[in-house]
Amino acid sequence: MNSAKRKEEQAVINGGAKLSPWSKALRADAAWEDKDEFLDVIYWFRQIIAIILGVIWGVVPLKGFVGIAIFCVINAGVLYLYFSSFQQIDEEEYGGTWELTKEGFMTSFALFLVVWVIFYTAIHYD
């Protein structure tokens, strides 16, 4: 489905009202007029995933490369499924699948490491 037709359908569904980015983020197949808005949603979803996984990894306690590798797979996989299956956006409008997959990845990785270390140290360090 082309993006112009999706925008028209979304305007009819929404009654012409502009939705907030977070309400569009939780609605399947939402129309994203502003590309930066969608990239912001991807960025902040990554940060939320990083915090959640950092806490889990610290409590469990996971260690080493296995924890990092699992984080990378989950982080990239969940966001890929989100923008390709749930939102069904045209990746080429955003520079391709790789651009969307790496959007905010390094900052979420850094946040994940900080949260993981803090929780692991607080709970398991004697």
Summary of the structure (lengths in Angstrom):
residues: 126
radius of gyration: 17.3
end to end distance: 57.6
largest distance: 60.3
contacts: 349
relative contact order: 0.15
helix: 75%
strand: 0%
